[in-house]
C-alpha cells in the first residue's frame, strides 16, 4: 500500500505550479488531489476562458500546460517522481492532465528538472525595453533544446520572417480597432487603480510597463485608451529578438505540450538572465496564425511568439490563493 503524501507538500507543489504564465494572467486552472491515490488532477476552468480572443481555448490549454510543467519541476525538487498523462479521460474535456506522485523509492530521478526550480519564482513577464544586444548562439541552442525535450520546436526567425511576424502583430492591432468587442477580454482581465493593489489575477496596471514611443517590439498596451497612472513613454527595440514556439499538430494535446515547452524555455531563459515577454496577439486570429509559420518549410503550428532580451524582468503579478484552486479529497 502506498504511503500518504502530506497535504502541506501538495499545497507547495500547486503554489509553484500556479506561478506559471497564462493569457492576461487569467490563471485558468483548477487542481484536485486524490490523497489515497497520490494523484494530482489538472482541470481547465471554463469561467476563466476568453471567448473573443481565445474561442477554441488554445491559449487556455497553453497556460495550463505551463502550470503542469511547473508542477513537474516542483515535484522533482520535492524528491518525487511525477508520472504525467495528458487528457486521461476523453469523455471529460476539462480534465487536462493527471500527475501520479508515487513513492520515489527505487525510481529514477529527473535531475534536469531540479535545476530549473529556482527560476519558477524568478521568472516574470517584462513589458519594458530590452538592450540592443544579441542573444548568443549557445543560449539559443539551449532554448531550442528545451523546447525539443517537450515535443515542440523553437525557431529564431530570420530578418524577413521576423518582420512578417511584426507585421502580423500590427495587423492584429488594426483589427482590434475595427471590432469594438475585440478588447472585451483585455478589459475584463486588467486591473486599474486601487483594484490593482488587491487583485489576485489579471494584469495590474503596475505591470503594464511604459508606453511605447518608438520601436518595433511587440508589446501589447493593456491600457488602451483608458486613463491610468503615468507610466511614461520610451523607445523600445527596433530589432527585437523573437522566437516562435511551434508544435507538429494543433489539438488540445499539442497545446498542452506547447505550454510545457513554453515554460521550460522561459525557465531556462531566466537562468541565463534573459528577460522575456510573450505575445499571442497575431495568433488569436487563425488566418494570421497560419501566416506566422516558417516561410521556408511552411510546416508546424505556431503556438506562441516570444520576445527575448537583456533588461528588467518586470514585476511579479498577483496569484490566486492556493485554497481557491486546490481541492483535496
Backbone as numpy.savetxt, mean C-alpha at the origin, in Angstrom:
# Nx Ny Nz CAx CAy CAz Cx Cy Cz
-1.97 -32.16 20.51 -2.82 -30.96 20.51 -1.94 -29.72 20.51
-2.23 -28.74 19.66 -1.42 -27.53 19.55 -1.56 -26.68 20.80
-0.45 -26.05 21.21 -0.49 -25.15 22.35 -1.23 -23.87 21.95
-1.74 -23.17 22.94 -2.48 -21.95 22.68 -1.52 -20.81 22.37
-1.94 -19.93 21.51 -1.19 -18.72 21.19 -1.86 -17.58 21.96
-1.09 -16.91 22.81 -1.72 -15.93 23.70 -2.25 -14.74 22.91
-3.33 -14.16 23.44 -4.01 -13.07 22.76 -3.13 -11.84 22.64
-2.29 -11.58 23.61 -1.41 -10.41 23.56 -0.52 -10.45 22.32
-0.01 -11.62 22.00 0.83 -11.76 20.80 0.03 -11.48 19.55
-1.17 -11.99 19.49 -2.02 -11.78 18.30 -2.34 -10.29 18.14
-2.61 -9.61 19.23 -2.89 -8.16 19.16 -1.69 -7.43 18.59
-0.48 -7.81 18.99 0.73 -7.16 18.47 0.88 -7.43 16.97
0.60 -8.65 16.56 0.71 -9.00 15.14 -0.25 -8.16 14.30
-1.48 -8.04 14.76 -2.48 -7.29 14.00 -2.15 -5.80 14.01
-1.64 -5.29 15.12 -1.25 -3.87 15.17 -0.20 -3.57 14.12
0.73 -4.49 13.92 1.77 -4.25 12.92 1.23 -4.50 11.52
0.31 -5.42 11.38 -0.32 -5.62 10.07 -1.01 -4.35 9.60
-1.69 -3.67 10.52 -2.48 -2.51 10.14 -1.65 -1.24 9.93
-0.34 -1.34 10.08 0.53 -0.21 9.72 0.72 -0.12 8.22
0.15 -1.03 7.47 0.30 -1.07 6.02 -0.41 0.11 5.36
0.04 0.47 4.17 -0.66 1.53 3.42 -1.92 0.99 2.78
-2.88 1.86 2.57 -4.09 1.52 1.84 -4.59 2.78 1.15
-5.40 2.60 0.13 -5.86 3.74 -0.64 -6.58 4.74 0.27
-6.10 5.98 0.27 -6.64 7.05 1.11 -6.66 6.67 2.59
-5.80 5.71 2.96 -5.72 5.25 4.35 -7.09 4.84 4.89
-7.86 4.17 4.04 -9.19 3.72 4.46 -9.12 2.50 5.37
-7.98 1.79 5.35 -7.79 0.61 6.21 -8.94 -0.40 6.04
-9.09 -0.97 4.84 -10.29 -1.76 4.52 -10.19 -3.23 4.95
-9.78 -3.47 6.18 -9.55 -4.84 6.63 -10.19 -5.12 7.98
-10.45 -6.40 8.17 -10.88 -6.91 9.47 -10.15 -8.22 9.71
-9.88 -8.54 10.97 -9.17 -9.76 11.32 -10.00 -10.55 12.33
-9.91 -11.85 12.23 -10.52 -12.73 13.22 -9.50 -13.80 13.59
-9.30 -14.00 14.90 -8.37 -15.02 15.35 -9.13 -16.17 15.98
-8.97 -17.36 15.41 -9.58 -18.57 15.95 -8.57 -19.20 16.90
-8.79 -19.01 18.20 -7.79 -19.37 19.19 -7.43 -20.84 19.14
-8.44 -21.70 19.11 -8.17 -23.13 19.14 -7.40 -23.63 17.94
-7.54 -22.95 16.81 -6.87 -23.38 15.58 -5.60 -22.60 15.28
-5.30 -21.62 16.12 -4.13 -20.74 15.87 -4.18 -20.20 14.44
-5.35 -19.68 14.08 -5.60 -19.26 12.70 -6.07 -17.81 12.68
-5.40 -16.98 11.88 -5.81 -15.60 11.66 -6.51 -15.51 10.31
-7.72 -14.97 10.30 -8.47 -14.79 9.07 -8.49 -13.30 8.73
-8.18 -12.98 7.49 -8.19 -11.60 7.01 -9.39 -11.40 6.10
-10.24 -10.44 6.45 -11.45 -10.15 5.68 -11.37 -8.74 5.09
-11.99 -8.57 3.95 -12.22 -7.23 3.41 -13.37 -6.59 4.16
-13.28 -5.29 4.35 -14.36 -4.53 5.00 -15.07 -3.72 3.92
-16.22 -4.19 3.43 -16.88 -3.52 2.31 -17.37 -2.11 2.65
-17.54 -1.80 3.93 -17.96 -0.45 4.30 -16.87 0.57 4.03
-15.65 0.09 3.78 -14.53 0.98 3.51 -14.10 0.92 2.05
-14.96 0.40 1.23 -14.71 0.37 -0.21 -14.92 1.76 -0.81
-14.44 1.94 -2.03 -14.53 3.23 -2.71 -15.21 3.04 -4.07
-16.51 3.21 -4.11 -17.26 2.88 -5.32 -16.91 3.72 -6.54
-16.44 4.93 -6.35 -16.14 5.79 -7.50 -14.74 5.54 -8.05
-13.75 5.46 -7.17 -12.37 5.34 -7.64 -11.85 3.91 -7.62
-12.59 2.99 -7.02 -12.15 1.59 -6.96 -13.35 0.66 -7.08
-14.10 0.75 -8.19 -15.37 0.03 -8.29 -15.24 -1.49 -8.26
-14.11 -2.03 -8.67 -13.95 -3.49 -8.64 -13.19 -3.96 -7.40
-12.91 -3.05 -6.47 -12.21 -3.37 -5.22 -10.77 -3.84 -5.44
-10.17 -3.47 -6.54 -8.78 -3.84 -6.80 -7.86 -3.23 -5.75
-7.99 -1.92 -5.54 -7.13 -1.25 -4.55 -7.41 -1.75 -3.14
-8.65 -2.08 -2.85 -8.98 -2.65 -1.55 -8.19 -3.93 -1.31
-8.16 -4.81 -2.32 -7.39 -6.05 -2.19 -5.90 -5.78 -2.03
-5.38 -4.78 -2.76 -3.96 -4.46 -2.65 -3.62 -4.00 -1.23
-4.47 -3.13 -0.66 -4.24 -2.69 0.71 -4.27 -3.85 1.70
-5.22 -4.75 1.52 -5.30 -5.91 2.41 -4.10 -6.83 2.20
-3.62 -6.93 0.96 -2.43 -7.72 0.71 -1.22 -7.15 1.42
-1.11 -5.81 1.44 -0.01 -5.17 2.15 -0.09 -5.47 3.65
-1.30 -5.42 4.21 -1.47 -5.76 5.62 -1.11 -7.22 5.88
-1.46 -8.09 4.95 -1.12 -9.50 5.07 0.39 -9.70 5.12
1.10 -8.97 4.27 2.56 -9.11 4.29 3.13 -8.65 5.63
2.65 -7.53 6.14 3.12 -7.08 7.46 2.83 -8.12 8.54
1.68 -8.75 8.45 1.34 -9.80 9.41 2.35 -10.94 9.34
2.73 -11.31 8.13 3.73 -12.37 7.96 5.06 -11.97 8.57
5.50 -10.74 8.32 6.76 -10.25 8.87 6.71 -10.23 10.39
5.62 -9.71 10.94 5.48 -9.63 12.39 5.46 -11.02 13.02
4.82 -11.96 12.34 4.75 -13.33 12.88 6.14 -13.96 12.93
6.92 -13.79 11.87 8.26 -14.35 11.86 9.13 -13.69 12.93
8.96 -12.38 13.09 9.70 -11.67 14.14 9.35 -12.21 15.52
8.12 -12.70 15.69 7.68 -13.27 16.96 8.02 -14.75 17.07
8.93 -15.22 16.19 9.37 -16.62 16.19 8.25 -17.59 15.83
7.31 -17.12 15.02 6.27 -17.98 14.49 6.57 -18.27 13.01
5.90 -19.24 12.48 6.11 -19.62 11.07 4.77 -19.55 10.35
4.42 -18.39 9.78 3.10 -18.25 9.15 2.97 -19.08 7.88
1.82 -19.71 7.75 1.48 -20.48 6.55 0.22 -19.86 5.97
0.35 -19.27 4.78 -0.69 -18.42 4.23 -1.43 -19.07 3.08
-2.74 -18.94 3.07 -3.58 -19.35 1.94 -4.41 -18.15 1.50
-4.37 -17.86 0.22 -5.18 -16.78 -0.32 -6.54 -17.30 -0.73
-7.56 -16.51 -0.49 -8.93 -16.82 -0.89 -9.29 -18.27 -0.55
-9.22 -18.61 0.73 -9.38 -20.03 1.12 -10.78 -20.58 0.95
-11.81 -19.71 0.88 -13.18 -20.18 0.74 -13.84 -19.41 -0.40
-13.83 -19.96 -1.61 -14.38 -19.24 -2.77 -15.81 -18.76 -2.58
-16.58 -19.43 -1.75 -17.96 -19.03 -1.55 -18.08 -17.80 -0.65
-16.97 -17.37 -0.06 -16.96 -16.19 0.80 -15.94 -15.20 0.25
-16.33 -14.33 -0.68 -15.37 -13.44 -1.33 -14.77 -12.40 -0.39
-15.38 -12.18 0.77 -14.81 -11.22 1.71 -13.65 -11.82 2.51
-13.55 -13.14 2.55 -12.44 -13.80 3.24 -11.25 -13.85 2.28
-10.27 -13.02 2.53 -9.17 -12.86 1.58 -7.99 -13.77 1.85
-7.75 -14.10 3.11 -6.59 -14.94 3.42 -6.77 -15.59 4.77
-6.12 -16.74 4.91 -6.06 -17.45 6.18 -4.58 -17.68 6.49
-4.18 -17.30 7.70 -2.78 -17.43 8.09 -2.71 -18.35 9.30
-2.19 -19.54 9.08 -2.00 -20.50 10.15 -0.72 -20.16 10.89
-0.77 -20.20 12.21 0.40 -19.91 13.03 0.70 -21.13 13.90
1.20 -22.19 13.30 1.44 -23.42 14.06 2.61 -23.26 15.03
2.70 -24.20 15.95 3.84 -24.23 16.85 5.11 -24.30 16.01
6.06 -23.38 16.22 7.21 -23.30 15.34 8.25 -24.40 15.52
8.10 -25.24 16.54 9.11 -26.25 16.82 9.36 -27.12 15.59
10.62 -27.19 15.17 11.00 -28.05 14.07 10.66 -27.51 12.70
10.16 -26.29 12.60 9.79 -25.73 11.31 10.85 -24.71 10.86
11.10 -24.62 9.56 12.11 -23.69 9.06 11.67 -22.24 9.25
12.62 -21.39 9.66 12.33 -19.98 9.86 12.54 -19.20 8.56
11.94 -18.00 8.49 12.06 -17.14 7.32 12.85 -15.90 7.73
14.18 -16.07 7.81 15.00 -14.97 8.31 14.96 -13.76 7.40
14.67 -13.95 6.10 14.63 -12.81 5.19 13.50 -11.86 5.55
12.43 -12.37 6.16 11.33 -11.51 6.60 11.66 -10.82 7.91
12.36 -11.49 8.80 12.72 -10.89 10.08 13.49 -9.59 9.88
14.35 -9.58 8.91 15.18 -8.40 8.62 14.34 -7.16 8.30
13.13 -7.36 7.75 12.29 -6.25 7.34 11.47 -5.66 8.49
11.44 -6.33 9.62 10.53 -5.94 10.70 10.69 -4.49 11.16
11.92 -3.98 11.37 12.04 -2.59 11.84 11.41 -1.57 10.90
11.33 -1.89 9.63 10.83 -0.93 8.65 9.32 -0.76 8.71
8.60 -1.69 9.34 7.14 -1.60 9.38 6.70 -0.28 10.00
7.30 0.12 11.10 6.92 1.35 11.79 7.64 2.58 11.23
8.73 2.36 10.49 9.47 3.49 9.93 8.89 3.97 8.61
8.19 3.09 7.90 7.69 3.43 6.57 6.51 4.39 6.67
6.61 5.50 5.95 5.50 6.45 5.86 5.44 6.97 4.43
4.26 7.30 3.98 4.10 7.90 2.66 4.55 9.35 2.70
5.37 9.73 1.73 5.89 11.10 1.68 5.31 11.84 0.49
4.63 12.95 0.77 4.11 13.81 -0.29 4.91 15.11 -0.34
6.23 14.96 -0.17 7.16 16.08 -0.20 8.10 15.93 -1.40
8.80 16.99 -1.78 9.75 16.87 -2.88 10.92 15.96 -2.51
11.44 15.27 -3.50 12.62 14.44 -3.32 13.82 15.11 -3.99
15.02 14.74 -3.55 16.23 15.31 -4.09 16.46 14.85 -5.53
17.17 15.67 -6.28 17.53 15.32 -7.65 18.74 14.40 -7.62
18.48 13.17 -7.22 19.54 12.19 -7.02 19.05 10.84 -7.50
19.86 10.16 -8.29 19.42 8.91 -8.89 19.39 7.79 -7.84
18.58 6.78 -8.10 18.52 5.59 -7.26 19.54 4.59 -7.83
20.53 4.17 -7.04 21.59 3.29 -7.56 21.02 1.99 -8.13
21.73 1.43 -9.09 21.27 0.21 -9.75 21.19 -0.96 -8.78
22.12 -1.05 -7.83 22.05 -2.17 -6.90 20.81 -2.08 -6.01
20.40 -0.84 -5.69 19.17 -0.65 -4.93 17.96 -1.04 -5.77
17.97 -0.64 -7.03 16.87 -1.03 -7.93 16.78 -2.55 -8.04
17.92 -3.21 -8.11 17.93 -4.67 -8.21 17.34 -5.30 -6.96
17.66 -4.73 -5.80 17.10 -5.23 -4.54 15.58 -5.12 -4.54
15.08 -3.99 -5.02 13.63 -3.77 -5.04 12.95 -4.67 -6.06
13.59 -4.86 -7.22 13.02 -5.78 -8.22 12.95 -7.20 -7.65
13.99 -7.60 -6.93 14.01 -8.94 -6.35 12.94 -9.09 -5.28
12.71 -8.03 -4.52 11.66 -8.08 -3.49 10.30 -8.33 -4.11
9.99 -7.64 -5.21 8.71 -7.85 -5.89 8.61 -9.26 -6.44
9.72 -9.75 -7.01 9.71 -11.09 -7.61 9.45 -12.17 -6.58
9.93 -11.98 -5.37 9.71 -12.98 -4.32 8.23 -13.15 -3.99
7.41 -12.15 -4.31 5.98 -12.22 -4.05 5.17 -12.42 -5.33
5.84 -12.81 -6.41 5.13 -13.13 -7.65 4.75 -11.94 -8.49
5.45 -10.81 -8.31 5.16 -9.61 -9.07 6.43 -9.14 -9.78
6.28 -8.12 -10.60 7.42 -7.53 -11.31 7.47 -6.04 -11.01
8.66 -5.53 -10.74 8.86 -4.10 -10.54 9.69 -3.58 -11.71
9.10 -2.68 -12.47 9.75 -2.13 -13.66 10.08 -0.67 -13.42
11.33 -0.31 -13.71 11.73 1.10 -13.68 11.67 1.59 -15.12
10.65 2.36 -15.46 10.43 2.72 -16.86 11.50 3.67 -17.38
11.79 3.53 -18.67 12.68 4.48 -19.32 12.02 5.84 -19.44
12.78 6.80 -19.96 12.31 8.20 -19.99 10.99 8.34 -20.74
10.89 7.71 -21.91 9.67 7.85 -22.71 8.48 7.22 -22.01
8.68 6.02 -21.45 7.60 5.33 -20.75 7.17 6.10 -19.51
8.16 6.63 -18.76 7.84 7.40 -17.56 7.02 8.63 -17.90
7.37 9.29 -19.00 6.62 10.47 -19.41 5.19 10.10 -19.79
5.02 8.92 -20.40 3.68 8.44 -20.73 2.85 8.25 -19.47
3.46 7.65 -18.44 2.75 7.44 -17.17 2.36 8.78 -16.56
3.26 9.75 -16.60 2.94 11.08 -16.06 1.81 11.74 -16.84
1.79 11.51 -18.15 0.69 12.03 -18.97 -0.64 11.39 -18.55
-0.58 10.10 -18.22 -1.80 9.41 -17.79 -2.30 9.97 -16.46
-1.38 10.32 -15.57 -1.78 10.93 -14.30 -2.47 12.26 -14.56
-1.89 13.05 -15.44 -2.51 14.35 -15.77 -3.87 14.15 -16.43
-3.98 13.11 -17.27 -5.26 12.80 -17.90 -6.29 12.45 -16.84
-5.88 11.66 -15.85 -6.81 11.29 -14.77 -7.26 12.51 -13.99
-6.32 13.44 -13.75 -6.69 14.67 -13.04 -7.70 15.48 -13.84
-7.52 15.52 -15.16 -8.46 16.26 -16.01 -9.84 15.62 -16.00
-9.88 14.29 -16.01 -11.16 13.59 -15.98 -11.89 13.88 -14.67
-11.14 14.02 -13.58 -11.77 14.33 -12.30 -12.48 15.67 -12.35
-11.87 16.64 -13.03 -12.47 17.97 -13.14 -13.79 17.90 -13.90
-13.85 17.01 -14.91 -15.05 16.92 -15.74 -16.17 16.14 -15.09
-15.83 15.33 -14.06 -16.85 14.50 -13.42 -16.91 14.88 -11.94
-17.90 15.66 -11.54 -17.97 16.17 -10.17 -17.97 15.10 -9.09
-18.50 13.88 -9.41 -18.57 12.85 -8.38 -17.25 12.09 -8.23
-16.27 12.39 -9.09 -15.02 11.62 -9.08 -14.27 11.79 -7.77
-14.43 12.94 -7.12 -13.68 13.20 -5.89 -14.44 12.85 -4.63
-15.59 12.19 -4.76 -16.37 11.86 -3.57 -15.58 10.99 -2.59
-14.81 10.04 -3.12 -14.03 9.17 -2.24 -12.94 9.96 -1.53
-12.29 10.87 -2.26 -11.24 11.69 -1.65 -11.83 12.54 -0.53
-12.97 13.18 -0.79 -13.60 14.02 0.23 -13.97 13.19 1.45
-14.49 11.99 1.22 -14.89 11.14 2.34 -13.71 10.75 3.22
-12.54 10.55 2.60 -11.42 10.00 3.35 -10.32 11.02 3.67
-10.62 12.31 3.57 -9.67 13.31 4.03 -10.19 13.94 5.31
-9.26 14.31 6.17 -9.60 14.83 7.49 -9.02 16.24 7.63
-9.91 17.22 7.76 -9.50 18.62 7.80 -9.76 19.22 9.17
-8.99 20.27 9.49 -9.22 21.01 10.72 -9.06 20.17 11.97
-9.88 20.43 13.00 -9.77 19.68 14.26 -9.94 18.17 14.06
-10.69 17.78 13.04 -10.90 16.34 12.80 -9.58 15.63 12.53
-8.62 16.33 11.94 -7.33 15.71 11.62 -6.59 15.27 12.88
-6.81 15.97 13.99 -6.07 15.66 15.21 -6.63 14.46 15.94
-7.87 14.08 15.66 -8.49 12.97 16.37 -8.81 11.78 15.46
-8.48 11.90 14.18 -8.84 10.87 13.20 -8.11 9.56 13.49
-8.77 8.45 13.17 -8.14 7.13 13.28 -7.99 6.50 11.89
-8.41 7.21 10.86 -8.28 6.71 9.50 -8.28 7.90 8.55
-8.18 7.64 7.27 -8.18 8.71 6.29 -6.85 9.45 6.25
-6.79 10.45 5.38 -5.57 11.25 5.20 -5.77 12.59 5.91
-5.08 12.82 7.03 -5.23 14.10 7.74 -4.49 15.21 7.00
-4.93 16.43 7.19 -4.35 17.53 6.41 -2.86 17.72 6.68
-2.38 17.30 7.86 -0.95 17.46 8.13 -0.09 16.50 7.29
-0.72 15.55 6.62 0.01 14.62 5.76 -0.12 14.97 4.29
-0.81 16.07 3.96 -1.01 16.44 2.56 0.30 16.81 1.88
1.24 17.35 2.63 2.45 17.88 2.04 2.20 19.24 1.41
3.25 19.90 0.93 3.08 21.24 0.34 2.38 21.16 -1.01
1.81 22.26 -1.42 1.24 22.34 -2.76 2.37 22.38 -3.78
2.12 21.80 -4.93 3.14 21.75 -5.98 3.08 23.02 -6.83
4.17 23.78 -6.80 4.25 24.98 -7.63 4.75 24.63 -9.04
5.67 23.66 -9.08 6.27 23.26 -10.35 6.81 21.85 -10.18
7.14 21.22 -11.31 7.66 19.86 -11.26 6.66 18.86 -11.79
7.14 17.64 -12.01 6.30 16.61 -12.62 5.99 15.44 -11.70
6.38 15.54 -10.45 6.11 14.43 -9.53 4.61 14.18 -9.42
4.19 12.90 -9.55 2.75 12.59 -9.45 2.29 12.56 -8.01
1.91 13.71 -7.48 1.47 13.83 -6.10 0.05 14.37 -6.09
-0.90 13.58 -5.61 -2.29 14.01 -5.59 -2.49 15.10 -4.54
-3.21 16.14 -4.91 -3.54 17.20 -3.96 -4.86 16.84 -3.29
-4.77 16.35 -2.07 -5.97 15.91 -1.35 -6.86 17.07 -0.93
-6.31 18.28 -0.90 -7.13 19.42 -0.49 -8.07 19.85 -1.60
-7.63 19.73 -2.85 -8.45 20.21 -3.95 -8.69 21.70 -3.79
-9.93 22.11 -3.89 -10.27 23.53 -3.74 -10.74 23.87 -2.33
-10.67 22.92 -1.44 -11.14 23.17 -0.08 -10.08 23.94 0.72
-10.51 24.85 1.58 -9.55 25.61 2.38 -8.92 24.73 3.46
-7.60 24.78 3.55 -6.87 24.05 4.60 -5.81 25.00 5.16
-5.19 24.56 6.24 -4.12 25.35 6.83 -3.02 25.57 5.80
-2.32 26.69 5.91 -1.28 27.03 4.93 -0.22 25.94 4.87
-0.08 25.33 3.71 0.89 24.25 3.52 2.13 24.74 2.81
2.07 25.94 2.25 3.18 26.42 1.45 3.16 25.77 0.08
3.94 26.31 -0.81 4.10 25.75 -2.15 5.58 25.59 -2.44
5.92 24.61 -3.24 7.32 24.36 -3.54 7.45 23.62 -4.86
8.67 23.53 -5.34 8.94 22.83 -6.59 9.28 21.37 -6.30
8.64 20.47 -7.02 8.92 19.05 -6.92 9.88 18.63 -8.04
10.21 17.35 -8.09 11.15 16.85 -9.08 10.61 17.05 -10.50
11.51 17.43 -11.39 11.15 17.52 -12.80 11.34 16.17 -13.49
12.18 15.33 -12.91 12.37 13.97 -13.43 12.18 12.99 -12.29
10.95 12.72 -11.90 10.71 11.82 -10.77 11.12 10.39 -11.10
11.59 9.68 -10.09 11.96 8.28 -10.25 10.71 7.43 -9.98
10.21 6.79 -11.01 9.00 5.99 -10.92 9.32 4.51 -11.04
8.46 3.70 -10.48 8.53 2.24 -10.65 7.11 1.73 -10.78
6.91 0.77 -11.67 5.59 0.20 -11.91 5.57 -1.22 -11.38
4.61 -1.50 -10.51 4.44 -2.85 -9.97 3.36 -3.56 -10.78
3.71 -4.71 -11.34 2.79 -5.44 -12.22 2.66 -6.89 -11.78
1.55 -7.49 -12.17 1.32 -8.92 -11.96 0.91 -9.55 -13.29
1.13 -10.84 -13.46 0.73 -11.49 -14.73 -0.77 -11.45 -14.97
-1.55 -11.67 -13.91 -3.00 -11.69 -14.04 -3.63 -10.49 -13.39
-4.97 -10.47 -13.39 -5.67 -9.28 -12.90 -6.95 -9.66 -12.18
-6.86 -10.61 -11.28 -7.99 -11.01 -10.46 -7.69 -10.82 -8.99
-8.63 -11.14 -8.10 -8.44 -10.92 -6.67 -7.16 -11.52 -6.10
-6.80 -12.73 -6.51 -5.56 -13.33 -6.00 -4.34 -12.54 -6.47
-4.37 -12.07 -7.72 -3.27 -11.25 -8.23 -3.16 -9.95 -7.46
-4.29 -9.35 -7.12 -4.27 -8.09 -6.38 -3.71 -8.29 -4.98
-4.05 -9.42 -4.35 -3.49 -9.71 -3.03 -1.98 -9.93 -3.11
-1.53 -10.61 -4.16 -0.08 -10.79 -4.35 0.59 -9.45 -4.61
-0.08 -8.61 -5.38 0.47 -7.27 -5.65 0.63 -6.49 -4.35
-0.35 -6.59 -3.46 -0.25 -5.88 -2.19 0.91 -6.38 -1.35
1.11 -7.70 -1.34 2.24 -8.24 -0.58 3.57 -7.81 -1.21
3.63 -7.85 -2.53 4.85 -7.41 -3.21 5.10 -5.93 -2.97
4.04 -5.14 -3.02 4.17 -3.70 -2.79 4.77 -3.44 -1.42
4.23 -4.07 -0.39 4.73 -3.80 0.95 6.16 -4.31 1.12
6.47 -5.42 0.49 7.85 -5.91 0.58 8.81 -4.92 -0.06
8.44 -4.36 -1.19 9.26 -3.35 -1.86 9.39 -2.11 -0.98
8.28 -1.65 -0.40 8.31 -0.45 0.43 9.17 -0.64 1.67
9.11 -1.81 2.27 9.94 -2.05 3.46 11.41 -2.10 3.09
11.73 -2.76 1.98 13.12 -2.78 1.52 13.60 -1.37 1.21
12.76 -0.57 0.57 13.13 0.81 0.26 13.39 1.60 1.53
12.55 1.39 2.54 12.72 2.10 3.81 14.06 1.76 4.45
14.47 0.51 4.37 15.73 0.08 4.99 16.94 0.73 4.34
16.82 1.13 3.08 17.96 1.79 2.41 17.73 3.30 2.32
16.87 3.82 3.19 16.65 5.26 3.35 16.02 5.94 2.12
15.24 5.19 1.38 14.46 5.79 0.30 13.11 6.25 0.84
12.71 7.43 0.46 11.35 7.88 0.73 10.46 7.40 -0.41
9.19 7.16 -0.11 8.30 6.59 -1.11 6.92 7.23 -1.04
6.27 7.27 -2.17 4.85 7.59 -2.21 4.22 6.75 -3.30
2.92 6.65 -3.26 2.18 5.80 -4.19 1.16 6.63 -4.94
0.90 6.25 -6.17 -0.20 6.87 -6.89 -0.96 5.80 -7.65
-2.25 5.83 -7.49 -3.12 4.94 -8.25 -4.01 5.75 -9.19
-3.77 7.06 -9.24 -4.67 7.95 -9.94 -4.86 7.53 -11.40
-3.76 7.23 -12.09 -3.86 6.85 -13.50 -4.34 5.42 -13.67
-4.49 4.69 -12.56 -4.88 3.28 -12.65 -6.33 3.08 -12.24
-6.99 4.14 -11.81 -8.37 4.01 -11.35 -9.35 3.90 -12.50
-8.91 4.27 -13.69 -9.69 4.09 -14.92 -9.05 2.97 -15.72
-9.82 1.92 -16.01 -9.22 0.75 -16.66 -8.59 1.10 -18.01
-9.20 2.01 -18.75 -8.63 2.39 -20.04 -7.23 2.98 -19.87
-7.07 3.84 -18.87 -5.76 4.43 -18.63 -4.78 3.39 -18.10
-5.28 2.48 -17.27 -4.38 1.48 -16.67 -3.74 0.60 -17.73
-4.49 0.26 -18.76 -3.92 -0.55 -19.83 -2.80 0.18 -20.56
-2.90 1.50 -20.64 -1.89 2.29 -21.33 -0.61 2.44 -20.51
-0.67 2.11 -19.23 0.51 2.25 -18.38 1.49 1.09 -18.53
1.10 0.04 -19.23 1.94 -1.14 -19.35 3.23 -0.86 -20.12
4.20 -1.72 -19.94 5.47 -1.62 -20.65 5.21 -1.59 -22.15
5.56 -0.51 -22.85 5.27 -0.46 -24.28 6.07 -1.45 -25.10
7.16 -1.95 -24.52 7.97 -2.92 -25.25 7.33 -4.30 -25.28
6.95 -4.79 -24.10 6.37 -6.13 -24.03 4.86 -6.10 -24.15
4.23 -5.04 -23.63 2.77 -4.94 -23.68 2.06 -5.98 -22.83
2.80 -6.61 -21.91 2.19 -7.64 -21.08 2.21 -7.20 -19.62
1.51 -7.97 -18.81 1.44 -7.65 -17.39 0.34 -6.64 -17.11
-0.09 -6.62 -15.86 -1.14 -5.71 -15.42 -0.56 -4.78 -14.36
-0.47 -3.50 -14.66 0.09 -2.54 -13.71 -0.88 -2.36 -12.55
-0.38 -2.58 -11.36 -1.23 -2.49 -10.16 -0.93 -1.26 -9.31
0.28 -0.69 -9.43 0.61 0.48 -8.63 1.78 1.22 -9.27
1.75 2.54 -9.14 2.87 3.38 -9.55 3.52 3.89 -8.27
4.82 3.63 -8.15 5.58 4.09 -6.99 6.47 5.25 -7.40
6.61 6.19 -6.50 7.57 7.29 -6.65 8.62 7.11 -5.56
9.88 7.08 -5.96 10.98 6.80 -5.04 11.97 7.95 -5.06
12.65 8.17 -3.95 13.67 9.20 -3.94 14.22 9.43 -2.55
15.07 10.42 -2.47 15.70 10.76 -1.20 15.12 12.07 -0.69
14.49 11.99 0.47 13.83 13.14 1.03 13.13 12.75 2.31
12.32 13.64 2.88 11.61 13.33 4.13 10.61 12.20 3.93
10.49 11.34 4.92 9.57 10.20 4.80 8.12 10.59 4.99
7.88 11.74 5.54 6.50 12.13 5.78 6.05 11.68 7.16
4.97 12.28 7.66 4.50 11.94 9.01 3.71 10.63 9.03
3.64 10.05 10.21 2.79 8.87 10.39 1.33 9.30 10.27
0.54 8.47 9.63 -0.89 8.74 9.54 -1.63 7.86 10.55
-2.84 8.24 10.94 -3.52 7.55 12.04 -3.93 6.12 11.66
-4.09 5.32 12.70 -4.56 3.94 12.53 -5.68 3.66 13.51
-6.60 2.81 13.09 -7.70 2.42 13.96 -7.18 1.55 15.11
-7.78 1.64 16.28 -7.37 0.78 17.39 -7.56 -0.69 17.01
-6.67 -1.52 17.49 -6.74 -2.95 17.16 -8.09 -3.53 17.54
-8.65 -3.09 18.66 -9.94 -3.66 19.08 -11.05 -3.37 18.09
-10.86 -2.39 17.21 -11.87 -2.09 16.19 -11.77 -3.00 14.97
-10.64 -3.68 14.82 -10.46 -4.49 13.61 -10.21 -5.96 13.90
-10.12 -6.35 15.16 -9.80 -7.73 15.52 -10.87 -8.33 16.39
-11.34 -9.52 16.02 -12.21 -10.34 16.84 -11.44 -11.58 17.24
-11.49 -11.95 18.50 -10.84 -13.15 18.99 -11.93 -14.11 19.45
-11.94 -15.30 18.90 -12.97 -16.27 19.24 -12.33 -17.62 19.61
